[in-house]
Amino acid sequence: MKRRERTRHLIELGGLVVKAGLVDLTDDDRAALYGAFLTVAGKLQGEERRNALALWKRRGKRAFEAEQEARNN
C-alpha cells in the first residue's frame, strides 16, 4: 500500500511540472529541470525561505482557482 501511495504522489508531482509548462519550456531537458529545482531548493535553504514560500503559495493558489473557474464557465 505504501508503494502505491508513493507512486501516486510522484505522479502528481510530475503532473505539476507539466501543468506549470516546464516540460515544454525546457524542451523536456531533464538537466535544465533538475537545475531549476536545485535553484528553488537553494532559495528555500536561505534567508528568503519564508517570503519565497508565501509568494509561491499565493501564485499557485491563484492559478488553481483560475483553472477551476475556467472549468466552471
N, CA, C and O atoms as a Tripos MOL2 file, in Angstrom:
@<TRIPOS>MOLECULE
protein
  292   291    73     0     0
PROTEIN
NO_CHARGES

@<TRIPOS>ATOM
      1 N           0.8140   -1.1990    0.0000 N.3       1 MET1
      2 CA          0.0000    0.0000    0.0000 C.3       1 MET1
      3 C           0.8640    1.2720    0.0000 C.2       1 MET1
      4 O           0.5730    2.2290   -0.7180 O.2       1 MET1
      5 N           1.9220    1.2670    0.8100 N.am      2 LYS2
      6 CA          2.8120    2.4290    0.8680 C.3       2 LYS2
      7 C           3.4190    2.7250   -0.5030 C.2       2 LYS2
      8 O           3.5440    3.8810   -0.9070 O.2       2 LYS2
      9 N           3.7880    1.6750   -1.1960 N.am      3 ARG3
     10 CA          4.4100    1.8300   -2.5190 C.3       3 ARG3
     11 C           3.4250    2.4730   -3.4890 C.2       3 ARG3
     12 O           3.8110    3.3300   -4.2840 O.2       3 ARG3
     13 N           2.1810    2.0760   -3.4330 N.am      4 ARG4
     14 CA          1.1580    2.6340   -4.3000 C.3       4 ARG4
     15 C           0.9290    4.1210   -3.9910 C.2       4 ARG4
     16 O           0.7740    4.9350   -4.9010 O.2       4 ARG4
     17 N           0.9100    4.4610   -2.7020 N.am      5 GLU5
     18 CA          0.7450    5.8620   -2.2940 C.3       5 GLU5
     19 C           1.9140    6.7110   -2.7800 C.2       5 GLU5
     20 O           1.7270    7.8270   -3.2640 O.2       5 GLU5
     21 N           3.1240    6.1670   -2.6440 N.am      6 ARG6
     22 CA          4.3200    6.8920   -3.0940 C.3       6 ARG6
     23 C           4.2830    7.1060   -4.6060 C.2       6 ARG6
     24 O           4.5990    8.1890   -5.1000 O.2       6 ARG6
     25 N           3.8960    6.0630   -5.3300 N.am      7 THR7
     26 CA          3.7940    6.1600   -6.7880 C.3       7 THR7
     27 C           2.7900    7.2360   -7.1810 C.2       7 THR7
     28 O           3.0680    8.0490   -8.0630 O.2       7 THR7
     29 N           1.6400    7.2490   -6.5440 N.am      8 ARG8
     30 CA          0.6250    8.2670   -6.8300 C.3       8 ARG8
     31 C           1.1570    9.6710   -6.5430 C.2       8 ARG8
     32 O           0.9410   10.6020   -7.3180 O.2       8 ARG8
     33 N           1.8550    9.8020   -5.4200 N.am      9 HIS9
     34 CA          2.4360   11.1000   -5.0410 C.3       9 HIS9
     35 C           3.4310   11.5780   -6.1010 C.2       9 HIS9
     36 O           3.4090   12.7450   -6.4930 O.2       9 HIS9
     37 N           4.2920   10.6890   -6.5560 N.am     10 LEU10
     38 CA          5.2840   11.0590   -7.5700 C.3      10 LEU10
     39 C           4.6200   11.4240   -8.8960 C.2      10 LEU10
     40 O           5.0630   12.3490   -9.5760 O.2      10 LEU10
     41 N           3.5730   10.7140   -9.2630 N.am     11 ILE11
     42 CA          2.8450   11.0290  -10.4980 C.3      11 ILE11
     43 C           2.2010   12.4070  -10.3840 C.2      11 ILE11
     44 O           2.2290   13.1850  -11.3380 O.2      11 ILE11
     45 N           1.6240   12.7110   -9.2320 N.am     12 GLU12
     46 CA          1.0030   14.0240   -9.0290 C.3      12 GLU12
     47 C           2.0390   15.1440   -9.1200 C.2      12 GLU12
     48 O           1.7780   16.1890   -9.7160 O.2      12 GLU12
     49 N           3.2150   14.9220   -8.5270 N.am     13 LEU13
     50 CA          4.2770   15.9330   -8.6060 C.3      13 LEU13
     51 C           4.7270   16.1350  -10.0510 C.2      13 LEU13
     52 O           4.9450   17.2660  -10.4840 O.2      13 LEU13
     53 N           4.8660   15.0440  -10.7910 N.am     14 GLY14
     54 CA          5.2190   15.1510  -12.2090 C.3      14 GLY14
     55 C           4.1600   15.9080  -12.9830 C.2      14 GLY14
     56 O           4.4730   16.6730  -13.8960 O.2      14 GLY14
     57 N           2.9030   15.6940  -12.6160 N.am     15 GLY15
     58 CA          1.8120   16.4220  -13.2590 C.3      15 GLY15
     59 C           1.9210   17.9200  -13.0480 C.2      15 GLY15
     60 O           1.5900   18.7050  -13.9370 O.2      15 GLY15
     61 N           2.3870   18.3180  -11.8650 N.am     16 LEU16
     62 CA          2.5670   19.7480  -11.6020 C.3      16 LEU16
     63 C           3.6720   20.3380  -12.4710 C.2      16 LEU16
     64 O           3.5800   21.4850  -12.9070 O.2      16 LEU16
     65 N           4.7070   19.5580  -12.7180 N.am     17 VAL17
     66 CA          5.7960   20.0200  -13.5970 C.3      17 VAL17
     67 C           5.2430   20.2750  -14.9950 C.2      17 VAL17
     68 O           5.5700   21.2830  -15.6230 O.2      17 VAL17
     69 N           4.4110   19.3680  -15.4770 N.am     18 VAL18
     70 CA          3.7970   19.5200  -16.8010 C.3      18 VAL18
     71 C           2.8160   20.6860  -16.7840 C.2      18 VAL18
     72 O           2.8240   21.5190  -17.6890 O.2      18 VAL18
     73 N           1.9680   20.7470  -15.7490 N.am     19 LYS19
     74 CA          0.9440   21.7870  -15.6380 C.3      19 LYS19
     75 C           1.5640   23.1900  -15.6410 C.2      19 LYS19
     76 O           1.0010   24.1250  -16.2090 O.2      19 LYS19
     77 N           2.7150   23.3210  -15.0070 N.am     20 ALA20
     78 CA          3.4030   24.6160  -14.9560 C.3      20 ALA20
     79 C           4.0430   24.9800  -16.2920 C.2      20 ALA20
     80 O           4.5190   26.1020  -16.4670 O.2      20 ALA20
     81 N           4.0570   24.0480  -17.2240 N.am     21 GLY21
     82 CA          4.6270   24.3170  -18.5360 C.3      21 GLY21
     83 C           6.1320   24.1160  -18.6070 C.2      21 GLY21
     84 O           6.7600   24.4450  -19.6140 O.2      21 GLY21
     85 N           6.7100   23.5770  -17.5430 N.am     22 LEU22
     86 CA          8.1670   23.4510  -17.5040 C.3      22 LEU22
     87 C           8.7130   22.4410  -18.4960 C.2      22 LEU22
     88 O           9.8170   22.6150  -19.0120 O.2      22 LEU22
     89 N           7.9720   21.4100  -18.7630 N.am     23 VAL23
     90 CA          8.4460   20.4030  -19.7220 C.3      23 VAL23
     91 C           8.5660   21.0290  -21.1060 C.2      23 VAL23
     92 O           9.5810   20.8620  -21.7820 O.2      23 VAL23
     93 N           7.5320   21.7470  -21.5250 N.am     24 ASP24
     94 CA          7.5620   22.3950  -22.8390 C.3      24 ASP24
     95 C           8.5880   23.5200  -22.8880 C.2      24 ASP24
     96 O           9.3080   23.6670  -23.8760 O.2      24 ASP24
     97 N           8.6520   24.3110  -21.8230 N.am     25 LEU25
     98 CA          9.5630   25.4620  -21.8160 C.3      25 LEU25
     99 C          11.0340   25.0570  -21.8330 C.2      25 LEU25
    100 O          11.8890   25.8290  -22.2660 O.2      25 LEU25
    101 N          11.3270   23.8490  -21.3630 N.am     26 THR26
    102 CA         12.7190   23.3690  -21.3620 C.3      26 THR26
    103 C          12.9670   22.3410  -22.4560 C.2      26 THR26
    104 O          14.0380   21.7360  -22.5070 O.2      26 THR26
    105 N          11.9940   22.1410  -23.3250 N.am     27 ASP27
    106 CA         12.0890   21.0930  -24.3450 C.3      27 ASP27
    107 C          12.4040   19.7390  -23.7140 C.2      27 ASP27
    108 O          13.1840   18.9500  -24.2450 O.2      27 ASP27
    109 N          11.7750   19.4950  -22.5680 N.am     28 ASP28
    110 CA         11.9160   18.2340  -21.8390 C.3      28 ASP28
    111 C          13.3750   17.9290  -21.5050 C.2      28 ASP28
    112 O          13.7980   16.7730  -21.5330 O.2      28 ASP28
    113 N          14.1270   18.9630  -21.1920 N.am     29 ASP29
    114 CA         15.5450   18.8200  -20.8380 C.3      29 ASP29
    115 C          15.6440   18.5390  -19.3410 C.2      29 ASP29
    116 O          15.4560   19.4380  -18.5220 O.2      29 ASP29
    117 N          15.9350   17.3030  -18.9910 N.am     30 ARG30
    118 CA         15.9620   16.8820  -17.5890 C.3      30 ARG30
    119 C          17.0290   17.6200  -16.7940 C.2      30 ARG30
    120 O          16.8200   17.9370  -15.6230 O.2      30 ARG30
    121 N          18.1740   17.8980  -17.4200 N.am     31 ALA31
    122 CA         19.2370   18.6190  -16.7180 C.3      31 ALA31
    123 C          18.7830   20.0370  -16.3840 C.2      31 ALA31
    124 O          19.0590   20.5380  -15.2940 O.2      31 ALA31
    125 N          18.0900   20.6830  -17.3170 N.am     32 ALA32
    126 CA         17.5950   22.0390  -17.0680 C.3      32 ALA32
    127 C          16.5460   22.0330  -15.9600 C.2      32 ALA32
    128 O          16.5480   22.9040  -15.0900 O.2      32 ALA32
    129 N          15.6530   21.0500  -15.9980 N.am     33 LEU33
    130 CA         14.6300   20.9530  -14.9580 C.3      33 LEU33
    131 C          15.2700   20.6990  -13.5940 C.2      33 LEU33
    132 O          14.9040   21.3310  -12.6030 O.2      33 LEU33
    133 N          16.2050   19.7920  -13.5500 N.am     34 TYR34
    134 CA         16.8760   19.4820  -12.2870 C.3      34 TYR34
    135 C          17.6210   20.7160  -11.7620 C.2      34 TYR34
    136 O          17.5860   21.0060  -10.5660 O.2      34 TYR34
    137 N          18.2890   21.4300  -12.6570 N.am     35 GLY35
    138 CA         18.9810   22.6530  -12.2540 C.3      35 GLY35
    139 C          18.0180   23.6880  -11.6960 C.2      35 GLY35
    140 O          18.3220   24.3690  -10.7170 O.2      35 GLY35
    141 N          16.8490   23.8020  -12.3280 N.am     36 ALA36
    142 CA         15.8410   24.7450  -11.8310 C.3      36 ALA36
    143 C          15.3660   24.3270  -10.4460 C.2      36 ALA36
    144 O          15.2150   25.1700   -9.5620 O.2      36 ALA36
    145 N          15.1310   23.0380  -10.2520 N.am     37 PHE37
    146 CA         14.6950   22.5530   -8.9420 C.3      37 PHE37
    147 C          15.7700   22.7790   -7.8820 C.2      37 PHE37
    148 O          15.4570   23.1060   -6.7370 O.2      37 PHE37
    149 N          17.0360   22.6040   -8.2630 N.am     38 LEU38
    150 CA         18.1330   22.8630   -7.3220 C.3      38 LEU38
    151 C          18.1920   24.3410   -6.9460 C.2      38 LEU38
    152 O          18.5030   24.6840   -5.8060 O.2      38 LEU38
    153 N          17.8940   25.2090   -7.9000 N.am     39 THR39
    154 CA         17.8550   26.6440   -7.6190 C.3      39 THR39
    155 C          16.7520   26.9590   -6.6150 C.2      39 THR39
    156 O          16.9580   27.7210   -5.6700 O.2      39 THR39
    157 N          15.5840   26.3670   -6.8290 N.am     40 VAL40
    158 CA         14.4690   26.5600   -5.8980 C.3      40 VAL40
    159 C          14.8470   26.0220   -4.5190 C.2      40 VAL40
    160 O          14.6100   26.6850   -3.5100 O.2      40 VAL40
    161 N          15.4300   24.8290   -4.4700 N.am     41 ALA41
    162 CA         15.8260   24.2380   -3.1930 C.3      41 ALA41
    163 C          16.8450   25.1200   -2.4740 C.2      41 ALA41
    164 O          16.7860   25.2760   -1.2550 O.2      41 ALA41
    165 N          17.7630   25.6880   -3.2220 N.am     42 GLY42
    166 CA         18.7430   26.5960   -2.6240 C.3      42 GLY42
    167 C          18.0870   27.8190   -2.0180 C.2      42 GLY42
    168 O          18.4670   28.2680   -0.9370 O.2      42 GLY42
    169 N          17.1070   28.3530   -2.7160 N.am     43 LYS43
    170 CA         16.3900   29.5150   -2.1980 C.3      43 LYS43
    171 C          15.6590   29.1550   -0.9020 C.2      43 LYS43
    172 O          15.6030   29.9590    0.0290 O.2      43 LYS43
    173 N          15.1060   27.9530   -0.8490 N.am     44 LEU44
    174 CA         14.3670   27.5200    0.3380 C.3      44 LEU44
    175 C          15.2870   27.2200    1.5190 C.2      44 LEU44
    176 O          14.8320   27.1500    2.6610 O.2      44 LEU44
    177 N          16.5620   27.0470    1.2510 N.am     45 GLN45
    178 CA         17.5260   26.8220    2.3320 C.3      45 GLN45
    179 C          18.1070   28.1350    2.8520 C.2      45 GLN45
    180 O          18.8270   28.1550    3.8500 O.2      45 GLN45
    181 N          17.7870   29.2220    2.1690 N.am     46 GLY46
    182 CA         18.3480   30.5160    2.5460 C.3      46 GLY46
    183 C          17.4040   31.3570    3.3770 C.2      46 GLY46
    184 O          16.3700   30.8900    3.8540 O.2      46 GLY46
    185 N          17.7880   32.6010    3.5320 N.am     47 GLU47
    186 CA         17.0280   33.5460    4.3490 C.3      47 GLU47
    187 C          15.7010   33.9390    3.7180 C.2      47 GLU47
    188 O          14.8090   34.4350    4.4070 O.2      47 GLU47
    189 N          15.5640   33.7250    2.4250 N.am     48 GLU48
    190 CA         14.3480   34.1190    1.7100 C.3      48 GLU48
    191 C          13.2550   33.0570    1.7780 C.2      48 GLU48
    192 O          12.2080   33.2140    1.1480 O.2      48 GLU48
    193 N          13.4740   31.9960    2.5180 N.am     49 ARG49
    194 CA         12.5520   30.8650    2.5560 C.3      49 ARG49
    195 C          11.1050   31.2830    2.8020 C.2      49 ARG49
    196 O          10.2190   30.9510    2.0140 O.2      49 ARG49
    197 N          10.8670   31.9970    3.8760 N.am     50 ARG50
    198 CA          9.5020   32.3430    4.2530 C.3      50 ARG50
    199 C           8.8140   33.1820    3.1830 C.2      50 ARG50
    200 O           7.6700   32.9100    2.8160 O.2      50 ARG50
    201 N           9.5020   34.1880    2.6900 N.am     51 ASN51
    202 CA          8.9130   35.0520    1.6590 C.3      51 ASN51
    203 C           8.6770   34.2950    0.3540 C.2      51 ASN51
    204 O           7.6380   34.4490   -0.2890 O.2      51 ASN51
    205 N           9.6580   33.4750   -0.0270 N.am     52 ALA52
    206 CA          9.5180   32.7100   -1.2700 C.3      52 ALA52
    207 C           8.3320   31.7570   -1.1750 C.2      52 ALA52
    208 O           7.5230   31.6840   -2.1000 O.2      52 ALA52
    209 N           8.2200   31.0300   -0.0710 N.am     53 LEU53
    210 CA          7.1060   30.0990    0.0920 C.3      53 LEU53
    211 C           5.7620   30.8220    0.0600 C.2      53 LEU53
    212 O           4.8130   30.3540   -0.5690 O.2      53 LEU53
    213 N           5.6860   31.9490    0.7330 N.am     54 ALA54
    214 CA          4.4270   32.7140    0.7560 C.3      54 ALA54
    215 C           4.0520   33.1600   -0.6530 C.2      54 ALA54
    216 O           2.8950   33.0420   -1.0570 O.2      54 ALA54
    217 N           5.0230   33.6690   -1.3980 N.am     55 LEU55
    218 CA          4.7760   34.1270   -2.7660 C.3      55 LEU55
    219 C           4.3390   32.9620   -3.6550 C.2      55 LEU55
    220 O           3.3510   33.0700   -4.3800 O.2      55 LEU55
    221 N           5.0680   31.8600   -3.6000 N.am     56 TRP56
    222 CA          4.7620   30.7130   -4.4530 C.3      56 TRP56
    223 C           3.4160   30.0970   -4.0990 C.2      56 TRP56
    224 O           2.6790   29.6650   -4.9860 O.2      56 TRP56
    225 N           3.0890   30.0530   -2.8090 N.am     57 LYS57
    226 CA          1.7790   29.5200   -2.4080 C.3      57 LYS57
    227 C           0.6490   30.3830   -2.9450 C.2      57 LYS57
    228 O          -0.3540   29.8670   -3.4380 O.2      57 LYS57
    229 N           0.8120   31.7120   -2.8480 N.am     58 ARG58
    230 CA         -0.2220   32.6240   -3.3810 C.3      58 ARG58
    231 C          -0.3930   32.4260   -4.8770 C.2      58 ARG58
    232 O          -1.5160   32.3100   -5.3700 O.2      58 ARG58
    233 N           0.7140   32.3880   -5.5960 N.am     59 ARG59
    234 CA          0.6420   32.2000   -7.0500 C.3      59 ARG59
    235 C          -0.0170   30.8760   -7.4130 C.2      59 ARG59
    236 O          -0.8700   30.8160   -8.2990 O.2      59 ARG59
    237 N           0.3850   29.8300   -6.7270 N.am     60 GLY60
    238 CA         -0.1770   28.5150   -7.0020 C.3      60 GLY60
    239 C          -1.6620   28.4590   -6.6910 C.2      60 GLY60
    240 O          -2.4490   27.9140   -7.4640 O.2      60 GLY60
    241 N          -2.0340   29.0190   -5.5640 N.am     61 LYS61
    242 CA         -3.4510   29.0240   -5.1880 C.3      61 LYS61
    243 C          -4.2770   29.7870   -6.2150 C.2      61 LYS61
    244 O          -5.3450   29.3330   -6.6250 O.2      61 LYS61
    245 N          -3.7810   30.9360   -6.6260 N.am     62 ARG62
    246 CA         -4.4960   31.7280   -7.6430 C.3      62 ARG62
    247 C          -4.6090   30.9640   -8.9600 C.2      62 ARG62
    248 O          -5.6510   31.0020   -9.6140 O.2      62 ARG62
    249 N          -3.5510   30.2800   -9.3440 N.am     63 ALA63
    250 CA         -3.5760   29.5160  -10.5930 C.3      63 ALA63
    251 C          -4.5760   28.3690  -10.5160 C.2      63 ALA63
    252 O          -5.3230   28.1310  -11.4650 O.2      63 ALA63
    253 N          -4.5940   27.6560   -9.3870 N.am     64 PHE64
    254 CA         -5.5680   26.5780   -9.2120 C.3      64 PHE64
    255 C          -6.9920   27.1350   -9.2480 C.2      64 PHE64
    256 O          -7.8790   26.5500   -9.8690 O.2      64 PHE64
    257 N          -7.2020   28.2720   -8.5750 N.am     65 GLU65
    258 CA         -8.5320   28.8740   -8.5510 C.3      65 GLU65
    259 C          -8.9610   29.3500   -9.9300 C.2      65 GLU65
    260 O         -10.1210   29.1810  -10.3050 O.2      65 GLU65
    261 N          -8.0450   29.9430  -10.6920 N.am     66 ALA66
    262 CA         -8.3600   30.3880  -12.0430 C.3      66 ALA66
    263 C          -8.6970   29.2130  -12.9550 C.2      66 ALA66
    264 O          -9.6000   29.2910  -13.7880 O.2      66 ALA66
    265 N          -7.9620   28.1380  -12.7840 N.am     67 GLU67
    266 CA         -8.2260   26.9290  -13.5720 C.3      67 GLU67
    267 C          -9.6140   26.3570  -13.2340 C.2      67 GLU67
    268 O         -10.3650   25.9570  -14.1240 O.2      67 GLU67
    269 N          -9.9310   26.3250  -11.9570 N.am     68 GLN68
    270 CA        -11.2350   25.8300  -11.5370 C.3      68 GLN68
    271 C         -12.3530   26.7300  -12.0610 C.2      68 GLN68
    272 O         -13.3950   26.2450  -12.5020 O.2      68 GLN68
    273 N         -12.1290   28.0330  -12.0080 N.am     69 GLU69
    274 CA        -13.1200   28.9940  -12.5180 C.3      69 GLU69
    275 C         -13.3270   28.7970  -14.0100 C.2      69 GLU69
    276 O         -14.4590   28.8410  -14.4910 O.2      69 GLU69
    277 N         -12.2510   28.5820  -14.7410 N.am     70 ALA70
    278 CA        -12.3500   28.3680  -16.1880 C.3      70 ALA70
    279 C         -13.1360   27.0880  -16.4980 C.2      70 ALA70
    280 O         -13.9040   27.0390  -17.4580 O.2      70 ALA70
    281 N         -12.9360   26.0620  -15.6780 N.am     71 ARG71
    282 CA        -13.6830   24.8090  -15.8700 C.3      71 ARG71
    283 C         -15.1650   24.9830  -15.5970 C.2      71 ARG71
    284 O         -16.0000   24.3470  -16.2400 O.2      71 ARG71
    285 N         -15.4910   25.8500  -14.6390 N.am     72 ASN72
    286 CA        -16.8870   26.0500  -14.2630 C.3      72 ASN72
    287 C         -17.6520   26.9400  -15.2440 C.2      72 ASN72
    288 O         -18.8820   26.9810  -15.2210 O.2      72 ASN72
    289 N         -16.9380   27.6370  -16.0860 N.am     73 ASN73
    290 CA        -17.6020   28.5270  -17.0590 C.3      73 ASN73
    291 C         -17.7150   27.9130  -18.4160 C.2      73 ASN73
    292 O         -18.2470   28.5370  -19.3340 O.2      73 ASN73
@<TRIPOS>BOND
     1     1     2 1
     2     2     3 1
     3     3     4 2
     4     3     5 am
     5     5     6 1
     6     6     7 1
     7     7     8 2
     8     7     9 am
     9     9    10 1
    10    10    11 1
    11    11    12 2
    12    11    13 am
    13    13    14 1
    14    14    15 1
    15    15    16 2
    16    15    17 am
    17    17    18 1
    18    18    19 1
    19    19    20 2
    20    19    21 am
    21    21    22 1
    22    22    23 1
    23    23    24 2
    24    23    25 am
    25    25    26 1
    26    26    27 1
    27    27    28 2
    28    27    29 am
    29    29    30 1
    30    30    31 1
    31    31    32 2
    32    31    33 am
    33    33    34 1
    34    34    35 1
    35    35    36 2
    36    35    37 am
    37    37    38 1
    38    38    39 1
    39    39    40 2
    40    39    41 am
    41    41    42 1
    42    42    43 1
    43    43    44 2
    44    43    45 am
    45    45    46 1
    46    46    47 1
    47    47    48 2
    48    47    49 am
    49    49    50 1
    50    50    51 1
    51    51    52 2
    52    51    53 am
    53    53    54 1
    54    54    55 1
    55    55    56 2
    56    55    57 am
    57    57    58 1
    58    58    59 1
    59    59    60 2
    60    59    61 am
    61    61    62 1
    62    62    63 1
    63    63    64 2
    64    63    65 am
    65    65    66 1
    66    66    67 1
    67    67    68 2
    68    67    69 am
    69    69    70 1
    70    70    71 1
    71    71    72 2
    72    71    73 am
    73    73    74 1
    74    74    75 1
    75    75    76 2
    76    75    77 am
    77    77    78 1
    78    78    79 1
    79    79    80 2
    80    79    81 am
    81    81    82 1
    82    82    83 1
    83    83    84 2
    84    83    85 am
    85    85    86 1
    86    86    87 1
    87    87    88 2
    88    87    89 am
    89    89    90 1
    90    90    91 1
    91    91    92 2
    92    91    93 am
    93    93    94 1
    94    94    95 1
    95    95    96 2
    96    95    97 am
    97    97    98 1
    98    98    99 1
    99    99   100 2
   100    99   101 am
   101   101   102 1
   102   102   103 1
   103   103   104 2
   104   103   105 am
   105   105   106 1
   106   106   107 1
   107   107   108 2
   108   107   109 am
   109   109   110 1
   110   110   111 1
   111   111   112 2
   112   111   113 am
   113   113   114 1
   114   114   115 1
   115   115   116 2
   116   115   117 am
   117   117   118 1
   118   118   119 1
   119   119   120 2
   120   119   121 am
   121   121   122 1
   122   122   123 1
   123   123   124 2
   124   123   125 am
   125   125   126 1
   126   126   127 1
   127   127   128 2
   128   127   129 am
   129   129   130 1
   130   130   131 1
   131   131   132 2
   132   131   133 am
   133   133   134 1
   134   134   135 1
   135   135   136 2
   136   135   137 am
   137   137   138 1
   138   138   139 1
   139   139   140 2
   140   139   141 am
   141   141   142 1
   142   142   143 1
   143   143   144 2
   144   143   145 am
   145   145   146 1
   146   146   147 1
   147   147   148 2
   148   147   149 am
   149   149   150 1
   150   150   151 1
   151   151   152 2
   152   151   153 am
   153   153   154 1
   154   154   155 1
   155   155   156 2
   156   155   157 am
   157   157   158 1
   158   158   159 1
   159   159   160 2
   160   159   161 am
   161   161   162 1
   162   162   163 1
   163   163   164 2
   164   163   165 am
   165   165   166 1
   166   166   167 1
   167   167   168 2
   168   167   169 am
   169   169   170 1
   170   170   171 1
   171   171   172 2
   172   171   173 am
   173   173   174 1
   174   174   175 1
   175   175   176 2
   176   175   177 am
   177   177   178 1
   178   178   179 1
   179   179   180 2
   180   179   181 am
   181   181   182 1
   182   182   183 1
   183   183   184 2
   184   183   185 am
   185   185   186 1
   186   186   187 1
   187   187   188 2
   188   187   189 am
   189   189   190 1
   190   190   191 1
   191   191   192 2
   192   191   193 am
   193   193   194 1
   194   194   195 1
   195   195   196 2
   196   195   197 am
   197   197   198 1
   198   198   199 1
   199   199   200 2
   200   199   201 am
   201   201   202 1
   202   202   203 1
   203   203   204 2
   204   203   205 am
   205   205   206 1
   206   206   207 1
   207   207   208 2
   208   207   209 am
   209   209   210 1
   210   210   211 1
   211   211   212 2
   212   211   213 am
   213   213   214 1
   214   214   215 1
   215   215   216 2
   216   215   217 am
   217   217   218 1
   218   218   219 1
   219   219   220 2
   220   219   221 am
   221   221   222 1
   222   222   223 1
   223   223   224 2
   224   223   225 am
   225   225   226 1
   226   226   227 1
   227   227   228 2
   228   227   229 am
   229   229   230 1
   230   230   231 1
   231   231   232 2
   232   231   233 am
   233   233   234 1
   234   234   235 1
   235   235   236 2
   236   235   237 am
   237   237   238 1
   238   238   239 1
   239   239   240 2
   240   239   241 am
   241   241   242 1
   242   242   243 1
   243   243   244 2
   244   243   245 am
   245   245   246 1
   246   246   247 1
   247   247   248 2
   248   247   249 am
   249   249   250 1
   250   250   251 1
   251   251   252 2
   252   251   253 am
   253   253   254 1
   254   254   255 1
   255   255   256 2
   256   255   257 am
   257   257   258 1
   258   258   259 1
   259   259   260 2
   260   259   261 am
   261   261   262 1
   262   262   263 1
   263   263   264 2
   264   263   265 am
   265   265   266 1
   266   266   267 1
   267   267   268 2
   268   267   269 am
   269   269   270 1
   270   270   271 1
   271   271   272 2
   272   271   273 am
   273   273   274 1
   274   274   275 1
   275   275   276 2
   276   275   277 am
   277   277   278 1
   278   278   279 1
   279   279   280 2
   280   279   281 am
   281   281   282 1
   282   282   283 1
   283   283   284 2
   284   283   285 am
   285   285   286 1
   286   286   287 1
   287   287   288 2
   288   287   289 am
   289   289   290 1
   290   290   291 1
   291   291   292 2
@<TRIPOS>SUBSTRUCTURE
     1 MET1         2 RESIDUE 1 A MET
     2 LYS2         6 RESIDUE 1 A LYS
     3 ARG3        10 RESIDUE 1 A ARG
     4 ARG4        14 RESIDUE 1 A ARG
     5 GLU5        18 RESIDUE 1 A GLU
     6 ARG6        22 RESIDUE 1 A ARG
     7 THR7        26 RESIDUE 1 A THR
     8 ARG8        30 RESIDUE 1 A ARG
     9 HIS9        34 RESIDUE 1 A HIS
    10 LEU10       38 RESIDUE 1 A LEU
    11 ILE11       42 RESIDUE 1 A ILE
    12 GLU12       46 RESIDUE 1 A GLU
    13 LEU13       50 RESIDUE 1 A LEU
    14 GLY14       54 RESIDUE 1 A GLY
    15 GLY15       58 RESIDUE 1 A GLY
    16 LEU16       62 RESIDUE 1 A LEU
    17 VAL17       66 RESIDUE 1 A VAL
    18 VAL18       70 RESIDUE 1 A VAL
    19 LYS19       74 RESIDUE 1 A LYS
    20 ALA20       78 RESIDUE 1 A ALA
    21 GLY21       82 RESIDUE 1 A GLY
    22 LEU22       86 RESIDUE 1 A LEU
    23 VAL23       90 RESIDUE 1 A VAL
    24 ASP24       94 RESIDUE 1 A ASP
    25 LEU25       98 RESIDUE 1 A LEU
    26 THR26      102 RESIDUE 1 A THR
    27 ASP27      106 RESIDUE 1 A ASP
    28 ASP28      110 RESIDUE 1 A ASP
    29 ASP29      114 RESIDUE 1 A ASP
    30 ARG30      118 RESIDUE 1 A ARG
    31 ALA31      122 RESIDUE 1 A ALA
    32 ALA32      126 RESIDUE 1 A ALA
    33 LEU33      130 RESIDUE 1 A LEU
    34 TYR34      134 RESIDUE 1 A TYR
    35 GLY35      138 RESIDUE 1 A GLY
    36 ALA36      142 RESIDUE 1 A ALA
    37 PHE37      146 RESIDUE 1 A PHE
    38 LEU38      150 RESIDUE 1 A LEU
    39 THR39      154 RESIDUE 1 A THR
    40 VAL40      158 RESIDUE 1 A VAL
    41 ALA41      162 RESIDUE 1 A ALA
    42 GLY42      166 RESIDUE 1 A GLY
    43 LYS43      170 RESIDUE 1 A LYS
    44 LEU44      174 RESIDUE 1 A LEU
    45 GLN45      178 RESIDUE 1 A GLN
    46 GLY46      182 RESIDUE 1 A GLY
    47 GLU47      186 RESIDUE 1 A GLU
    48 GLU48      190 RESIDUE 1 A GLU
    49 ARG49      194 RESIDUE 1 A ARG
    50 ARG50      198 RESIDUE 1 A ARG
    51 ASN51      202 RESIDUE 1 A ASN
    52 ALA52      206 RESIDUE 1 A ALA
    53 LEU53      210 RESIDUE 1 A LEU
    54 ALA54      214 RESIDUE 1 A ALA
    55 LEU55      218 RESIDUE 1 A LEU
    56 TRP56      222 RESIDUE 1 A TRP
    57 LYS57      226 RESIDUE 1 A LYS
    58 ARG58      230 RESIDUE 1 A ARG
    59 ARG59      234 RESIDUE 1 A ARG
    60 GLY60      238 RESIDUE 1 A GLY
    61 LYS61      242 RESIDUE 1 A LYS
    62 ARG62      246 RESIDUE 1 A ARG
    63 ALA63      250 RESIDUE 1 A ALA
    64 PHE64      254 RESIDUE 1 A PHE
    65 GLU65      258 RESIDUE 1 A GLU
    66 ALA66      262 RESIDUE 1 A ALA
    67 GLU67      266 RESIDUE 1 A GLU
    68 GLN68      270 RESIDUE 1 A GLN
    69 GLU69      274 RESIDUE 1 A GLU
    70 ALA70      278 RESIDUE 1 A ALA
    71 ARG71      282 RESIDUE 1 A ARG
    72 ASN72      286 RESIDUE 1 A ASN
    73 ASN73      290 RESIDUE 1 A ASN
